[in-house]
Amino acid sequence: MMKIRRRNLKWTEISMANLDLNTLISHFAQSNKAEGKSPKTVSWYTEMLADFAKFQRSVGATGILSEFNLPNVRDFIVHEQNRPVSPYTVQGKA
């Protein structure tokens, strides 16, 4: 049986609407590391974005980029405001 080799696609060849938020978060973390941001900053950004992706899944979204819109972000902010966290934490996530 012949093994088929998958070629790496360029960003311009990828259907952006179908990208998974977790994949994008991972790429964003790598980009931040490459830019020399501190490990703590990279971790903080990753955690905040992962919280949003987790919230999206909890409300029934599949977690792909095409579902990322302003009403979903507002729902997430309201959700965070109703949690026992400081306003500064909510602002950071926003």
CORLINSUL-V808308 format. One record per run of one state. SS is the DSSP state (~ for helix, > for strand, _ for the rest). FROM is the first residue (numbers start at 0). LEN is the number of residues. Records with the same first field share a line. If there is no record, write none. Layout:
SS = FROM-LEN + FROM-LEN
This chain:
_ = 0-10 + 13-2 + 18-1 + 34-4 + 58-5 + 67-2 + 81-5 + 93-1
~ = 10-3 + 15-3 + 20-14 + 38-20 + 64-3 + 69-12 + 86-7
> = 19-1 + 63-1
